Amino acid sequence: SMTVRALDARNTAATASFRVLVRDAYQDMDIFPNPASDWLYVRPASVRTVSVGLVNRAGATVYSAESVKIGPFAPLAIDLRGLPGGTYSLTVGGQRYTIAKR
């Protein structure tokens, strides 16, 4: 977060605080870190409600969630700690991504 404080000519102060997020505007979705060890984060460019699925190489669903509300300041955190290392297919709102688990 960032706080800005300003003084006018009479030394009257005004303060405002806000959150700042720096991201690649050309990407609709941030999936990070990739490869992941413990947690995988899914952060969209704008607030939306999506279905999420994670499938292993054998085709078994290892994580799924329906109607998850996520946003730039409220990413989805997926716990990968119980999964073996390997390649997985992540589907978020109909878009497919390949992720690696260490």
Secondary structure, DSSP 4 states (H G I P E B T S, - for coil): -EEEEEE-TT--EEEEEE------TT-SEEEESSSBSSEEEEEESS-EEEEEEEE-TTS-EEEEEEEEEEBTTB-EEEE-TTSPSEEEEEEETTEEEEEEE-
